[in-house]
């Protein structure tokens, strides 16, 4: 049975101000009794050699801080990097990391394994140096029980080659939920220190035996990440989240004192300004909360920082930093040259070609799949809409604005979160009950798909008999006139098969009945033409759902109210 564990350590890598250096350090998990293999210097990091680069005899998993580029196995697109490796010299997942910029600085690293979710994750920060262009966390889904034996050795290994470099482990803590099994002396711990000297290098490796009989510590309950985030602890944000702290003076300078002409947009939480960070030669988007340091403003601020900074996905916006100073709350994001989706499909900008629209649809779906099913906890976004879908220079999707997001365990159903979001995108059962779910996010996604195809905005009608965009398109579907729903600006420059697919999947996701919506994974399968199109009713169904109401102590049961309406919320 696999066990959870968390290990934290501080370290220094000193490149000695050299232009070439190497090769790095690694934290590893390996079978008990493993020894330093011969000829394992340089890029082998003391763990492999030319004969066991992908060994099954001594399978191991390691997290590497790799300072030297090896053409034979390192990623082609980056040089030095942090990687998670599964019994291989090649990293299964990795991110760019500039070793020289952090040379001699003390790094704080945290590696944890969630056995239930099979999630191995690593995060790191530095005391003095930071680079907003770098990621500071990484994860890899792996079942360690299928890779490693019952008894394992864990520890650190480092190596150099023809180039010089100094490695230091300054402190190390390890915690696990393993049961205690006393063997011989209860205080006995095995420590193996191995060193190997070659003609060119000194290879130092420290192995600490942990043969599954660790003394169990009483672990603290995990902090509730979903609610009660009403106080700001800057040190906690900086260490746990990864993004750097900026001074208000720096951000005011970057935005020319929040000049009106720098304003990119404005929403319910405040305004977003275009800025330039001289220190990093980087264009950024600075979000300034209008609520200031009020209780609600703080809650939204910390929710966004703690959630988005823990995520790493190509279709999620990257949080670079934050500021809490002078009663002001600010977030710093990577700048998106092409703005938000709504400005292209509803605004006056040049209309998007069909290939870009379909690409955007798949990008949003990919982001939602990651949030709902692929990260260690399920994240309900609660505000998926066109204005929160950002586009980079190549029109790749970057989903943003996590101020309303909520965390929940994957196995839990809809959670009562209180009503929040944007009318026109909110599912009918969510409006009625205030219970957010993956299905309510899928509903919002469906509305966005319909908007992308039609070029029309979903509006929450103020007139009782006014039909919504989804209702109008569903009516065309029932009449067999889907072609009439396609944005007229497209002319004939679109793929009819893809257009039909996008509309039908959009309606399917925006089905009024929560029980008839697909999961985001099912929707993606259809969008990729890996599954057939669903057959929908010719007329849009009437929404039927149950909203639990509060009951008094003398109530004999849980009272429910059934709502049935074709024009919900009006």
N, C-alpha and C positions, 0 to 999 in steps of 0.2 A: 504494500500500500504506500503510495506516495505521500509525502508530508510537506506542509508549507515551511518555508524558511525565509529569513531576511538576514542579509549580511551587509554591514556598513564598514567602510574603511576610508582612511585619509592617505593620500599618497603624493609624491612629487616625482616628476620626470624632468630631469635637467639635460637639455640638449647642448649645454656648454657654449652657447652662442655660435655654434658651427652651422655651416650651410648644409652639410649632409650629416645625418645622424641615424641611429636606429639601434634596436628594432622594436622595442616595446615591452609591455608587461601584460599578463593575463591572470584572471581569476578562473580556476578550473574545478570541475567535478570529474573524478575518474575512479576506476575500480581500486579498491583497497590493495595496497602492495605494489602499485605502479612505481617504476623507477625512472630516473632521467635517462631517456634513450641516448645512445651514442650519436655523435654528429648531429646534434639537435640545436646548434647555435643559430645565430642570425634570425632569419624570418621564421624558423621553426619554433622559436620562443621556448625552447626547452621541453616541448611537448611532443613533437613529431620529429621524424627525419625523412630522408628520401625514400625509405622503404615502408614507412607506415603513415604516409600523409593522409590516408583515408583508412585507418586501421580498424578492424573489427575485433582484433585480439584484445586491445586495450581501448575500448570506446570511451570517449570523453566529450564533455561539453564545456566550452569556455567562453568567457567574455574578454575580449582583447582591446587594449589601447595600443593600436598598431601605428608606429611612428614612421615606418619605412615602406615604400611602395615596391611590392614584388610582382613583376609582370606575370609570373607563372600562375598566381592564384588570387591576387588582390583585385578588387573592382576596377574596371577600366575607367570609370568616370570620375574617380576621386583618388587622392593620394593617401595621406595618413587618415585613419578613420577609427571609430569605435564599432566593434562588430560582435555579434553573437554567433558562435560557430558550433555546429552539430557534427562532431567527429570528423572534422575536415579543416584544412588550412583556409578554405574559402568560407567567407562569412555568409550565413543564411540570411541575416538581416544586418544592415549597417547604415551608418550615417557619417558624413564628413566631420573631421575633427582636426584642428590645426595644432599640432603638438608644440611647435616653436612659439606660438603666441601665448601659450600657457606655461612655458618653461620656467622652472623654479617656483611656480605658484603652487600653493597647497590645494589639491583637489579633494572633494568630498563625493564619494560614490556610494550608491545604494543598489544592491541587487536583491531581488525577491522572486520567489516562485509561489504561485497560487496553484496548488495541486488540482483543485476542483475544476479550474478553468484552463489548466495546463499552460499557464502564462508565465514565461520567464522574462522579467523586465529589468532594465538598468537605467538609472538616472545619475547625473553628475553635475556638480557646480564647482566654481573656483572662488577663492576668497577675494582675489584682486582683479583678475582678468576675466573678460567675457567678450563674446562676439555674437551680436544678434543674428548674424547670418548662419550660425551653427545651431543644429538641434542639440538638445541636452537630455534626451531620453530615447529609449529604444525598447522594443519588446519582440518576442518570438513565441509562437504557439508550439509547444513541444511536450510530449508525454515522456517524462524522464524515466518512468518505470519500464518503458520499452527500449530505452537507450542504455541505461546504467544498471548494474547489478544491485543487490540488496545492500551491500556494504560499499561505501565510497570513501575516497580521500578527497579533501578539498583544500585549496590553498592558492598560492601565488607562484608564478614563474615568470622570469624575465630573461632577456637575451640581448646581446649586441653582436655585431659582425665586425667588418673591417672598420666601421665608423664607431665613434664613442657616444656614450649616453649614460646617465646615472639614474638609477631607480631606487626609490625609497618608499617603503610601507611604514607610515607613521603610527597608525593605530588600526585596530580591527575588532569588530564586534560581530557576533553571530547569534541568532536566535531561531528556534524551531519549535514546532508543536509535537516533536517526537516524544513518545513515552520513555521514561527512565527504566533501563534494565541494568541492574547492578552486576558488574563483573569484577571479580577479584577485589582490588582496592577501589572503593567508590570514588576516590579522588584521582585515580590514575588517568592520565591523558598521554597519548603518544605523540611525539613531535619528531619528525624526520627532517633533517636539514641536509640538502645535497648540494655539492658544488662541483663544477667541472671546469677545468682549464684547458683551453686549446691554444694552438700556435698564435691565433689572432685575437681571441676574445676571452673574457672571463664571464662565464655563465653561472649566475647565482639563482638558485631555486629554493623556495621555502615551501615545504609540504606540511600541512597540519592534518593529522589523522582525525577523522570524525566518523567512526565505524557504526553509525546509527545508534549509539548508546550515549547520546548527549544528555546532560542534565537539563531537564525541562525547566524553562523559566515561565513564570506566570505572565502571559502576554496581556497587554492592555487591550481593551475593546477598541476596535477601529473607530476613529472619529466619524461621527455622522456627517457625511459630505452633502447630504441633501438639504438640510434645514439648519436654522439657528446660526447662520454665518453672519453675525451682526457686529463682530469686532474684527479689527484688522491687526494682524501681527506681521509686520514687515519681514522679520527674520524668517518666520515660518513660510511666507509666500516665496521668498527668495530661495530658500534652501530646498523646499519641496517642489516648487513649480518649475524652476529653471529659468524663466525669463528674468532679465535684469531690472533693477530699480533705476529709474531716471529721476533727476531732480525736476521740479516744476520750471526752474530757470532754463534748463536745457530744452524742454519741450516748448516753452514759450518762444525761445529763440528759434527752434526748428520750424515753427509755424508763423513766424513773424508776428508774435504776440496774438496768435489766433485771429489773424486778419480775416475779415469777411470774405475777401476774394480767394482765400485758401480753403473755404468751406466746401467739402465734397458732398455733404448731405446732412440731413437732420432727421432724427427719429424720436421715439418715445423716451429714450434714455439720455438724449443729448445730441451734440453735433460732432461730426467727423471732419478733421482738417488734414490737408496735405502738408507734409513736413519733410525737412531734409536734415539728417544727422551728419554734421560735418565730420565728427570723429570716426564714423564708419563709412562715409561716402555712400549713404544709403537713403533712398526715398522711403518714407513711411506714411501711414495713415494714423492720426492721433484721435482717439475717441475721448471726448470730454463729457463726463456725466453731468447732466443739468441738475440732478438731485443732490449734487455735492456730497457731503459726508453724512447725510441723513441715514437713518437706520435702514430704510429701503434701498437707498443708493448704495450703501456699503454691501448689503446683501447681494444685490445684482452684480456689483463690482467683483466681489470675492468669488461668487459663483462662476462668473465668466473666466476669471484668472485661473482658478483651481481646476476647472474642467478642461478648457481649451489647451492649457499649457501641458496637460498630461497626455494629450492626444498627438499622434503622428500619422498623418495620412495625406496623400497627395491632393486630395480634394477638400481639405479643411484649411482654413486660413491660419497662418502662423502668427502666434502672439510673440512679439519681440520683447516687450517690457511693460512696465506699469509705473504709476506714480500716485502716492497718497501724501499730499503736502498742502499746507495752507487751506485745509478743509476742501481741497479739490481732489477728485478721483479721475485718473486718466489711464487709458490703455494705449499701447503702441503696437500696431500691426504692420505686417508687410504691405507695401503699397500695391494696389491692383490697377495697372494702367488702363484697363478697359472698363473700370467701374463695376456697376451692378447690372444684373440681367434686366431689371425693369427698365433701365434707361435705354436699352436697345430694342426691346419688343414693344414698349409703350411710348417711349420718348421720341425725340426728333433725330436721334443718331441714325446713321446708315443701318438699314435693316440687316439682320443676320441671315446669311445663306443657310440653306437647309442642312448641309453637312455639319455646320457649327451648332445648329439647334439640336440635332440628334446627339451630337457629342456632349453638349451641355446636359441633356436629359440623362444620359448614361453616367455622367460625372456626379450629378446630384444623387442618383440612385446608389452609386458606389460609396459616397460619403455616408448616406443613410444606413447602408448595410453595415459599414464599419461601426457606426454609433449603436445600432440595435443589436448586432450579433457578434462582431469580431473583437471589440475591446473587452477588457476584463470585467467591466460592468455595463449594463444596458443604459444608454443615455437617450432620454426623450428630449428632443430639441424644443418642441412646443411653439416654434415660430418660423416654420419653413415657408418662405415666400420669395418672390422674385427679387425683392430689394435686399434680401439677405444672402443672395447668391452672387458672389463676386467673381470677376473674370480677369485672369492674368493676361500678359502680353500675347499669349497664344490661344486665348479664349478657353483655357482650362478652368474648370470650376473650382472655386474655393468657398465652401459654405462657411458662413460666419454668424456672428451675434448669438452667443451662448448665454446671454444674461438671464434667459428664462428656462434654461435647460435644467433637467433633473436627473439624478442618478437613481437606479434601482437594480436589484439583482435580476439576473436573466430569467429566473424561474417564476418571478412574481408577475401578477397580472396588473391591470390598470390601477394607478395610484391617485388618491385624491390630492391634488396639488393646488387647487384654486384656479379660477379661470384666468388665463393670461394668453396673449397672442394677438392675432389680427383677424377680425371678422371678415368673412369671405374665404378664409383658409381653414377655419376651425371646424372640426367634425361636429355633426349635430349632437351626438351623445356627450361630447366634451362640453359643449355649450350648456347643456342641461345639467350635467352631473359634476362638472369640474374635475373629472377623473381623466388625467392624461395617460396615454398608452402608446405603444408602438403603432397601433392601428390608427390613432388620431394623427400621428406624424405621417403615416402612409396616405391618409386622406388629404393632408396639405400637399404632399408630393403629387398626388393625382391632379389637384387643382392647378399646380404649377405646370404640369405636362400639358393640360388643356390650354393654358395661357400661351405656352411656347408654340403650339401648333396654330392657334387662332390669331395670336398677336393682340388679343383682347384681355383686359384686366378683369379679374373676378371681383365683383363689387357686392357689398352687403346691402341689398336693396332697402331703401327706406319706404318704398311704396308697397303696400300689402300684397298686390298681385304681380309685382315685378319678378320675373324669372331670373334665376342666377345664371351665370355663364355655363355651369355644368348642366343645368336643366335645359338650356337652349341647345347645347351640343348633343345631349342625350336624345332630345327630340329629333334632331337631324339623323342621329344614328338609327332611331326607330323607323324613320322614313326612308332609310337607305340613301341619304344625301350627305354623307360625311364629307364629300369633296367640297361642299359649300362652307364647311367650317374652317377650311385652311386659309391662313392669312393671305389676303388678296395681293399683298406685296410680293409674294413668292412667284406670282405668275404661274408658269409651268415648270419652274426650276426647283423641283422637289421630287423625292422618291415616293411614289404613291403607296407602295407596300409599307415603307417605314412610317409614312404619315398616318395610314390606317392603324398601324400597330400602336403608335404613340397616342392617338386619340382613344382607342379602345382600352388600352392599359390605364390611361388617365381616368376614364370613366369608371373602370373597375376599381381602381384605388380610391376614388371618390364616391364609392357606393354608399348610399345613406345608411345601410345596415352594416354595422361593425363586423358581424359574423360572415359577411360575404366579401370582405376585402381580402386581397392577397397579402402575404408577407412581402417585405421588400425583396427578399431572395426570389420569390416566385415571380414578382414583377420583372426583375432583371432577367430571369430566364426567358420570359416572353420577349422582352426588348432585344435580347440577343438572338432571337429566333431559335432558341433551344427548346421551346415548348410552344404548343399551339395557342392561338388567340382564344380567350374565353368567350363564351356565348352569353351575352347580357340580355336582360328583358328588353323588349321593344319600347316599353314605357319605363321611365325612371320610377323605381319602387318608392313606396311611402316608408319613411323612416319609422321603425318601431324599436324602442329601447326602454330599459328600465333604469330609473334613477333612485338609488337608495336614499331614504330620508332618515333623519335622526329619530331615535325612539327614546321614550322616557323609561325610567327604571321599572315601571309597572307594566310595560308593554309586553304583550304575550308573544310577539314575534317581530320580525323586521318588516317594517312597512315599506311598500314600493309603490311608485306611481308610474303608470304606463303612458307614454306620450306617443301620439300618432299624428303626424302633420306633414304635408307636402311642402309647406313654406315655413320651415323651422326658423324661429328667432325673429320673425317679423310680426 
